[in-house]
């Protein structure tokens, strides 16, 4: 995961200098996007879950503007329904951004714009399973035809930044809104042209996601509508978690959403954590039938491990009540 420092944000951009053509295609190769309809029942479940969680953590000063939630009910995959709380709020996504880079990488490969190599596959696994920032930076370089490095002249930076926005252009072409997906995640940094770019584009210089957009992407992966069915199955393999068992040391599985699930539940997820944020984007299959995508973003309570599990329990209860 990432550490976020006051002035050196744990995310930046990427662009030119790789001796390869920059991917520019914005034509999707998948089925039409998954469309979920608003549901009073699902909205009530979200509202009760948020209210209950805010009440539970009153003593820890959890504020209503520090949580964002989107829930998509996939019990009937042919007719998804949704509800949300602050679902369109732009939030720094930490490592959840890696979901978007994963989908983009598969699209680029499907279009023949990026070579499917053993090294790329290793990086994708390390980006999603272990959440390595170095692996993510490598993939961003491949997606955009850019690299980190020394500062650039104004003209060179303009070219660099245009390339770095390749992933933004792709998701914009698919109708995604209120997101920014053009920066690398960092443990220490950024430096050089990465920092140069953040200074040039302040204050809007960070990656941004909404829980609505993230839930849509997760749903499209689950339903096989992101790129192709085969590629979605490959993505799901990387996202699969084992939330139960003493031998499990992957925090993405045993903490976050996984800590709020009943025995027998199945989990696929991508978590994100910094010194200021704690997020999870999850797909869950409950014993007995209910299936759902739940995305929870929290800010200014990064070390509070129980907020996301507590909210998850409330959602599970709401979905399983008859």
N, C-alpha and C positions, 0 to 999 in steps of 0.2 A: 504494500500500500504506500501512500504518499505521506510526506510530512509537508505541512504548509507553513511557511514563515511569513512574518508580517509584510515584508517588502518584496521578498522573492517568491512569487506565487508558483505553486507546484504545477504549473501548466504553461506551455507557450506554443508557438507556431512552428511550421517547418516549410521549407521551399527549395530553391534551385539546385544547381551544381551536380546532380547525378547524371551521368552520361547515358540517359535513356529517355524516350519520349514520355512526356507528362500525360497521365491518363486524363482525358477530358470528356469521355462519354457519359451522358446522363440518361441513357435509355435503359430502363429496367428490363431484365430478362425473366422476371417472375410473373406469377399470376397477379391479378388485381390486388391491391392492398387489403388487409383485413379491416373491415369496417365494423365497429361496435356501436350499438345504440344506447342512449341514456336509459337508465332503469331506476325507477323510484325505489325499488327494493334494494338494489346495490348501492344507490346513493345513501339510503338510510343506514345501511351497514357501515359505510365509510364514515358518515357523520357520527354515529354512535361510537365507533372505534376511536375516532379522533377526540371526541368529547371525553370518553372514559380515560384515554391516555393522558390528556391534559390535566384532568382531575387527579389522576394517580401521581403525576409528577409535579404537582403544584409546589410542593416543598422544595423542589429542585429548580424552581423558577423556569419551567418549560413554558414558553409563550406560544400563542396561537400562530404567530408569524414565523415560527422556527420549525414548522413541520409542513410537508407537502405529501399528498398521498393520491395515488390512482389505483383503482381496483377494476379489473376486467374479469368477468365471470365467463369461463370457457367450458362450463358443464355441457352446454350444447355448442360445439365448435362451429356449427353452421349459423349460429345466431348469437354472437358475443354481445354482452351488455356491460355497461360501465357506470362508475360513479367516481367522483374525485373531490379532493379538498385542496384548494390552491394548486390545482393541477397544471395551470398555465404559467405559474411563477418560474422565472428563470433562476436557477440555482447552480452554483459551481458543482460539477458532478463528481469530482475526484475520479477514481478508477472506473466508475460506471461508463465513462466515455469510451472505454475500450470495447464495449459492445458495438458501438458505431464503427470503429475502425475494423473490427472483425467482419462485420457485414460488408463494408466497403471493400475489404481485401478479397472476399469471395466474389463480389461483383466484378472487380478488376480482373481476377483470374478467369471468370466465366466469359468475359469479353475478350480475353486474349491480350489484355493490356499489362498483365503482370505474370511472370512465369511462376508456375507452381513448383517450388523446389523444397528439398528436405529442410533447408535452413529457414525458409518462410514458415513451413509447418511447425518447426521447432519454436520459432518466435511466437506464432499464434497460440500455441499451447502455453508457453511461458507467460504470455500476456493475459490469458484468461484464467488458467488454472492457478498460477502462482502470482499473478498480477504484477509481473516485473515491468518496471518503467523502461528499462533499457530495451527490452523486446518490443515494447510499444513504439519507442522512438525509431527503431529500425523499420517497423511496418509503416509508420507515418512517412519516413523517407521514401520508401518504395511507392506508396500511394501518390505522393505529390511530386516526386522528382526533385526534392530539396534535401538539403543537409543543414545541420547546425555548423557553426564555425565562427570565424572572425567577422567583425562588423562589415557591412556593405555600404557602398555609396547609395545615395538617394535613388538613383535610377535602377541600380541592381536590386535594392530592397523592394522596389515596386514590382519588378519581375518576380522576385522570390515570393512576395506575398500573394501575387496572383496565382502562382503555382500552389502555394500552401492551401489555398481555398478550394482545391479540387474536391475534397470530401464534402465541404459545405454545398458546393454546386450539385453534387450528386443527390444529397438528401433533400435539397430544395426542389429538385426536379420531381421528387416523389411526394411533394406536398408537406414536408416537415417544416414547422414554423417555430420561431422563438428559440432556436438552438444555434450554438457556435461550436463547430468541431474542427478546429484547425490548429490545435496546439498540442505539444508533447507534454505528458506528465513528467514531473521531476521529483527526485529525492533531494538533491542539492542543485540550486540553479534557479533560473536560467542564466546563461552567459552569452556574450558575443551577439550574433545576429538575432538570437532568440530574445534576449533582453532588449536589444535595439527595437525589435518589433513591438514588444509589449509597451515600451515607452512611447512609441509612435502612435499607438492605437489606444492609449489610456483615455478614459477609464474603461472602455469596452474592450478589454484586452485579454479576457480569459475564456476558457471553454464554458459554455452554458448548456444546460438541458432543462427540460421540464419533466415532471413525472408523467404527464400525458404523452409526450413524445416518446419517452423511454418505454412506457407500457405498450404503446403501439408497436415499437420495434420488437420488443420481446414477444408480443403476440404474433407478429408476422413470422418470427423465427419458429415459434411453437407450431404454428399452423402450416409451415412449409411454404410461406408466401414471400419470404425475403430471399431474393435471388432465384434459387431453385429448390425443389423439395430435397434433392440429394444433398445440396450444400447446407440446407437447414439442419438436416440430420447430422452432418459433420459438426456444425456449430453446437448442437444440443449435446453431443458427446463431450465437448470441452466444458460446457456449462453444468454438467451433471455433478451433483454433490451428494455426499453420504452424511446426513445430519446426525445419525445415531451411531453409537459404538465408542468404546473407550479408546480404540486405536486411531480415531480420527483426529488429526492435528490441523486440518485446514479450517482456519477461522471463518472462511466464507461459508462453510457448511455448518459448523457447530455454533457459530454466533449469528448475529443478524436475524434474518427470517427463520432460519433453521432452528434457533433456540426457542421459538414459539410454536413449533409444530407438534402434533400428537404422534405417538409411535405409529409407524407404518406409513407415514406420509413420504412422498417422493419430492425431490427438490432439484431444480435447475436454477442457477443464479449467478449474478455478478455484483459483488459488493464494492464499496468505495469508502475510504477513510483518510482523513487528514487531521491536523490539529484543530480544525474548525468544523469539519463535516463528518457525518456518519450516514451512509446510504446503503440501500440494497434494492436490486431489481430481481424479482424472483418469479418463477413459474412453479406452482405447487399442484400436486395431485393428492387429494386426501383419501384415506380409506373410506370406501362406501360411495365414491362417485364424484363429489365436487372437485372441480379443477379451476384454477384461477391464476391470473397474473397480478402480482402486488408489487408496486414500486413505492418506496418510502424514502424521502430525503429529509434529513434533519441537520440543522445548523446550530452552532454555538453550544452543542452538547456532545462533542465528539467522543468523550470518554464515558458517556452514559450508555452502557451496554444493554440496558433493559428496555429502552424506548421502543425500538423496532420489534423485539420479541413480544412485548406487551401489546402493541397495536396488532401484531399478527394474530395473537390469541383471540382478540376481540373480533377480528375479521373471520377467523375460523368458526368461532361460536355463532356469528351471524349467518354464515353460509350453511351451517349444519342444522340450525334450528328449523323445524317444520312449522 
